[in-house]
Amino acid sequence: MMKKFHLSLCLSILILLFNACSVSQVSNTESSKEVLINESLPKMDNIKTLSDMSNIAFEWEPLYDDNIQGFYLYRCSDEDPQFKLIATIKDKFQTHYVDTNLKPNTKYYYKMRSFDNQGHLSEDGKIFEVSTTPRLEAIPYVQAITNLPNRIKLIWRPHPDLRVNSYIIERSKSNEDNFKKIAEVQNRLSAEYIDKDLKPNENFNYQIIAVSFDGIKSEPSQVLNSTSKALPPEVQNLNASSDVSNKIILTWDAPNYKDFSYYKVYSTSSSFLPYTLIAKTDKNSYEDLVEGSDKTKYYKVTMVDVDGLEGPMPKNGVEGKTLGIPSSPSIILAQSTPEGINLEWVDGDSRAVEYEVRRYGGEQNAIFKGIKEKKLKDIKALPGVEYSYEVIAIDSAGLRSEPSKRVKAAQ
């Protein structure tokens, strides 16, 4: 009966060993030489363990009075079933050890042996199973703030686990899955990150990972998608006047844009030269004072929003001109009469509001100003003297035409 009991016990131990890990070979220290077992050395059966996500701590009964030198600690796992020496404890007075850098939520198998100063080993002690705790859970609440200028803001609820030391921020393009670390926020209670220096209307995916004090990462948070603020719309239907004297009037459409702040007006004297900023206005019109007639300038207008984002610059500028001078009149009559020389003329256009007549010849030239009608009688012309006349048209803005062709007449 006792033999059957011993056989059953041995069979159970063998099944346990084969199911857990192979023990046919141990350690680099023992594989290179013959293993000498000293049955008088104490077996390591009474071991306590304590684990967290990446560490397992061991504590054993003191063996101060035993004739030993120290201890060997062996480990294997389901992924790597061969027992390997992971620690040599050379001080028999030591009763604690910590196995570090382990995988979270993983089952490991351990055994210990004592050894003496001759290198002899104790018999195998008890094989015991220890599991690391699961990794940190994902951050419970995360949110991305969209429509910020040149940035995207991420906020989250601080991780409830007090072992959290920092947060890793990872980002990928919206159409890709390869997340890359862009920042690490220290302190468990920190709950914000702003991704800056982005382009307008730039879109990214984000995920946040909590990191423990010993470097263990949590599961990633849910993926957040967010977009930086788009530029204000391009200004449409810009028009520049060509029929106003000494200025060019600009007008354009005013879209219904809630974040509107003001417009920027740019100009250049040549379409081949760079545009320079000449004005800012919150109206959808602007008057550019330009001295001189028939002066040409080119214009572009952009919109700026409340965050300082400037809308796209139009590709092509709009040409504007100041009003040109009136067309020259044409003299149709230059006739000598007993009372003087009669002149009559017709307009080159409809802009003239008064005229100026110039007379050349005789002892002194003369100018007749403020003429409202299209005729003049020169009663000061002297008999026997031939004169030449020309007429200049003047518009309401004071712009003067080129002189008409001269005609001759004698009294």
C-alpha positions in Angstrom: 0.0 0.0 0.0 2.9 2.4 0.9 4.6 1.5 -2.4 1.5 2.5 -4.4 1.3 5.7 -2.4 4.9 6.6 -3.2 4.5 5.7 -6.8 1.4 7.9 -7.1 3.2 10.8 -5.4 6.2 10.5 -7.7 4.0 10.4 -10.8 2.2 13.5 -9.7 5.4 15.4 -9.2 6.7 14.3 -12.6 3.4 15.5 -14.3 3.8 18.9 -12.6 7.3 19.3 -13.7 6.6 18.4 -17.3 3.6 20.6 -17.5 5.4 23.6 -16.0 9.0 23.5 -17.3 11.7 21.2 -18.4 14.4 20.7 -15.7 16.8 18.5 -17.7 19.3 21.3 -18.0 19.9 24.3 -15.8 22.0 27.5 -16.0 25.1 28.3 -17.9 26.9 27.7 -14.7 25.7 24.1 -14.4 25.5 23.1 -18.0 29.2 23.3 -18.6 30.1 20.9 -15.8 28.8 17.9 -13.9 26.2 18.8 -11.4 27.1 17.5 -7.9 24.2 17.1 -5.5 24.7 17.3 -1.8 21.7 15.8 -0.2 22.7 17.4 3.2 22.2 20.9 1.8 18.9 22.5 2.7 16.2 22.3 0.0 14.4 25.6 -0.8 10.7 24.9 -0.3 9.5 27.6 2.0 9.5 30.7 -0.3 7.0 33.6 -0.2 6.4 35.8 -3.3 4.9 39.2 -4.0 4.3 40.5 -7.5 3.3 43.6 -9.5 3.2 44.3 -13.2 6.9 43.8 -14.0 8.5 42.5 -10.8 8.3 39.5 -8.5 9.8 39.6 -5.0 11.0 36.6 -3.1 11.5 36.0 0.6 12.8 32.8 2.3 13.5 31.5 5.7 17.0 32.5 7.1 19.6 29.7 6.9 22.3 31.4 8.9 23.4 28.3 10.7 23.6 26.0 7.7 26.8 25.1 5.9 25.9 26.9 2.7 27.5 29.6 0.5 24.4 31.1 -1.1 21.5 30.4 -3.5 20.7 29.9 -7.2 17.3 31.1 -8.5 15.9 29.6 -11.7 13.0 30.7 -13.9 11.0 29.5 -16.9 7.7 30.3 -18.5 5.2 28.8 -20.9 7.0 30.7 -23.7 10.4 29.6 -22.7 10.0 26.2 -20.9 13.7 25.6 -20.2 14.7 26.5 -16.6 17.5 29.1 -16.7 19.6 30.5 -13.9 18.6 34.2 -13.4 20.3 35.0 -10.1 23.3 33.9 -8.0 23.0 35.1 -4.4 26.4 34.7 -2.9 25.5 35.7 0.7 23.7 33.1 2.8 22.5 35.9 5.1 20.4 37.4 2.3 16.7 36.5 2.4 15.2 38.7 -0.2 15.4 39.0 -4.0 13.4 40.8 -6.7 13.2 39.6 -10.3 12.6 42.6 -12.5 11.7 43.6 -16.1 9.0 40.9 -16.4 6.0 41.0 -18.7 2.7 42.1 -17.2 -0.1 39.5 -16.8 2.3 36.6 -17.4 2.8 33.3 -15.5 6.3 32.3 -14.5 7.7 29.2 -12.7 10.6 29.4 -10.2 12.8 27.1 -8.1 15.7 27.7 -5.8 18.7 25.7 -4.8 21.3 26.3 -2.1 25.0 25.7 -2.8 28.1 25.4 -0.6 31.6 26.6 -1.0 32.6 23.5 -2.9 30.0 24.3 -5.6 27.7 21.4 -4.5 24.0 22.0 -5.0 21.1 21.0 -2.9 18.3 18.9 -4.3 15.6 20.7 -6.3 13.3 22.6 -4.1 9.6 23.1 -4.7 8.6 24.5 -8.1 6.2 27.4 -7.6 4.1 29.4 -9.9 3.8 33.2 -9.8 2.0 35.6 -12.1 2.7 39.2 -12.7 -0.4 41.5 -12.4 -2.2 42.8 -15.5 -0.9 46.0 -17.1 -2.5 49.3 -16.4 -5.9 49.8 -17.9 -6.4 52.4 -20.7 -7.1 56.0 -19.7 -10.8 56.1 -19.0 -11.6 59.4 -20.7 -9.9 61.3 -23.5 -11.0 64.1 -25.8 -9.6 66.1 -28.6 -10.4 69.8 -29.1 -10.9 70.7 -32.7 -10.8 74.0 -34.7 -7.9 75.6 -32.8 -5.4 77.8 -34.7 -2.3 75.8 -35.8 -2.8 73.4 -32.9 -4.8 70.5 -31.6 -5.5 70.1 -27.8 -5.9 66.8 -26.1 -7.4 66.4 -22.6 -8.0 63.4 -20.4 -9.1 62.3 -17.0 -6.1 61.5 -14.8 -5.5 57.8 -14.5 -7.0 56.4 -11.3 -4.0 54.1 -10.7 -1.5 55.8 -8.3 1.4 53.9 -10.0 1.1 56.1 -13.1 4.0 58.5 -13.5 3.5 60.0 -17.0 1.6 59.8 -20.3 2.9 59.1 -23.8 1.3 61.0 -26.6 1.3 59.2 -29.9 0.2 60.6 -33.3 -0.4 59.3 -36.8 -1.7 60.7 -40.0 -5.5 60.2 -40.4 -5.0 57.7 -43.2 -2.3 55.7 -41.5 -2.0 53.4 -38.5 1.7 53.8 -37.6 1.5 55.8 -34.4 4.7 57.5 -33.3 5.6 59.1 -30.0 5.6 62.9 -30.1 5.7 63.8 -26.4 5.6 62.6 -22.8 3.7 64.4 -20.2 5.0 64.0 -16.7 2.9 63.6 -13.5 -0.2 61.5 -13.1 -2.4 64.5 -12.4 -1.4 66.3 -15.6 -4.3 66.0 -18.0 -3.6 68.2 -21.1 -1.3 68.3 -24.1 -1.3 70.8 -27.0 0.1 69.7 -30.3 1.5 73.0 -31.7 2.9 74.4 -35.0 0.5 72.6 -37.2 -0.7 73.7 -40.6 -4.2 75.0 -41.0 -6.8 72.3 -41.5 -4.3 69.5 -40.7 -5.8 66.2 -39.5 -4.3 63.6 -37.2 -5.2 60.6 -35.1 -4.0 60.5 -31.5 -3.8 57.9 -28.7 -2.6 58.3 -25.1 -0.7 55.7 -23.1 -0.2 55.8 -19.3 3.2 54.8 -18.0 4.0 53.5 -14.5 7.0 54.5 -12.4 8.8 51.3 -13.5 8.1 52.0 -17.2 5.1 49.7 -17.8 2.8 51.0 -20.4 -1.0 50.8 -20.2 -3.2 49.8 -23.1 -3.6 52.7 -25.5 -6.6 55.0 -25.1 -9.3 55.1 -27.7 -8.1 56.7 -31.0 -8.9 60.4 -31.2 -9.2 62.2 -34.6 -8.9 66.0 -34.7 -8.3 68.8 -37.2 -6.6 72.2 -36.7 -8.5 75.3 -37.7 -8.9 76.0 -41.4 -8.0 79.3 -42.9 -10.6 81.9 -43.5 -12.2 81.8 -47.0 -10.6 83.5 -49.9 -12.0 86.9 -50.7 -14.3 86.8 -53.7 -15.3 89.3 -56.4 -12.7 92.0 -55.8 -13.3 95.0 -58.0 -11.2 98.1 -58.6 -12.4 101.3 -60.1 -11.1 103.0 -63.2 -13.3 106.1 -63.3 -12.5 108.1 -60.2 -10.0 110.9 -60.1 -7.0 110.7 -57.8 -8.1 107.5 -56.1 -9.0 103.9 -56.8 -12.0 102.4 -55.0 -12.0 98.7 -54.1 -15.0 96.6 -53.2 -15.5 92.9 -52.6 -17.9 90.4 -51.2 -18.3 90.1 -47.4 -19.0 86.4 -46.6 -20.9 85.4 -43.5 -17.9 84.1 -41.5 -18.4 84.0 -37.7 -14.7 84.4 -36.8 -14.1 87.4 -39.1 -11.8 90.1 -37.7 -10.6 92.3 -40.6 -9.2 92.4 -44.1 -5.7 93.1 -45.4 -5.3 95.1 -48.6 -2.2 94.6 -50.7 -1.1 96.6 -53.7 1.7 96.9 -56.3 2.5 99.3 -59.1 3.3 96.5 -61.5 2.0 92.9 -61.8 5.7 91.8 -61.9 6.6 93.3 -58.5 5.8 91.9 -55.0 2.6 93.0 -53.3 2.9 95.1 -50.1 0.4 95.6 -47.3 -1.2 99.1 -47.5 -4.2 98.9 -45.2 -6.3 96.9 -42.8 -10.0 97.4 -42.7 -13.1 95.8 -41.2 -15.2 97.0 -44.1 -15.6 95.3 -47.5 -14.4 98.4 -49.4 -11.3 100.6 -49.4 -10.3 103.9 -51.1 -6.7 104.1 -52.2 -5.7 107.7 -52.7 -3.5 107.9 -55.8 -2.4 111.3 -57.1 -2.4 111.7 -60.8 -4.5 110.7 -63.8 -4.6 107.4 -65.5 -2.4 105.8 -62.8 -2.5 102.0 -62.7 -2.2 99.8 -59.6 -2.9 96.1 -58.8 -4.6 94.8 -55.7 -5.2 91.7 -53.6 -7.3 91.4 -50.5 -7.3 88.7 -47.8 -9.4 87.9 -44.7 -8.0 87.6 -41.2 -9.9 85.8 -38.4 -10.0 86.4 -34.7 -7.1 84.0 -34.1 -4.9 85.9 -36.6 -5.1 83.3 -39.3 -5.0 84.9 -42.7 -6.9 83.5 -45.6 -5.3 82.5 -48.9 -3.8 85.2 -51.1 -5.6 85.3 -54.5 -3.4 84.0 -57.3 -4.1 87.0 -59.6 -4.4 90.7 -58.7 -7.1 93.0 -59.9 -6.1 96.1 -61.9 -7.4 99.5 -60.9 -6.8 103.0 -62.4 -7.4 106.6 -61.6 -9.5 108.6 -63.9 -7.7 109.8 -67.0 -7.8 113.3 -68.3 -10.8 114.5 -70.4 -10.7 114.1 -74.2 -9.5 117.2 -76.0 -12.2 119.4 -77.6 -12.2 120.1 -81.3 -12.5 123.7 -82.6 -15.1 123.9 -85.4 -15.3 127.7 -86.0 -12.7 130.5 -85.9 -14.3 133.5 -87.7 -13.4 137.1 -87.8 -16.2 139.7 -87.3 -16.3 143.4 -86.8 -16.8 142.8 -83.0 -13.9 140.3 -82.7 -13.0 136.7 -83.5 -15.7 134.1 -82.8 -14.6 130.6 -81.7 -16.8 127.5 -81.3 -15.8 123.9 -80.4 -17.3 120.6 -79.6 -16.4 118.1 -76.7 -14.4 115.0 -77.1 -16.5 113.5 -74.2 -19.2 114.5 -71.7 -16.9 115.3 -68.8 -16.1 119.0 -69.3 -17.7 121.5 -66.9 -15.6 124.4 -68.1 -13.0 125.4 -70.7 -9.9 127.4 -71.0 -8.9 129.1 -74.3 -5.4 130.1 -75.1 -4.5 132.7 -77.7 -1.0 133.0 -79.3 0.2 135.9 -81.4 0.4 139.6 -81.3 2.4 141.4 -78.7 1.2 139.2 -75.8 -0.4 135.8 -75.5 -3.7 135.6 -73.7 -5.6 133.0 -71.6 -9.4 133.0 -71.2 -10.5 131.0 -68.1 -13.8 129.9 -66.6 -15.7 129.6 -69.9 -18.9 127.6 -69.3 -20.2 127.5 -72.9 -18.6 126.0 -75.9 -17.9 129.3 -77.6 -15.9 132.5 -77.2 -15.8 136.0 -78.8 -12.3 137.5 -78.6 -13.1 141.2 -78.6 -9.5 142.1 -77.7 -8.1 140.7 -80.9 -6.3 143.6 -82.9 -7.0 144.3 -86.5 -4.5 142.9 -89.0 -2.9 140.5 -86.5 -3.1 136.7 -87.1 -3.8 134.6 -84.0 -3.7 130.9 -83.1 -6.2 129.4 -80.7 -6.5 126.2 -78.7 -9.1 125.0 -76.2 -8.6 122.8 -73.0 -11.5 121.0 -71.4 -11.6 120.8 -67.5 -13.8 118.3 -65.6 -15.4 118.5 -62.2 -12.3 117.1 -60.5 -10.1 119.8 -62.1 -8.5 117.3 -64.6 -7.4 119.1 -67.7 -7.4 117.7 -71.2 -4.7 118.0 -73.7 -5.1 121.2 -75.8 -7.2 120.9 -79.0 -5.5 121.4 -82.3 -4.7 125.0 -82.9 -6.6 127.0 -85.5 -5.6 130.4 -87.0 -7.8 133.5 -87.4 -7.1 137.2 -88.1 -9.2 140.2 -87.2 
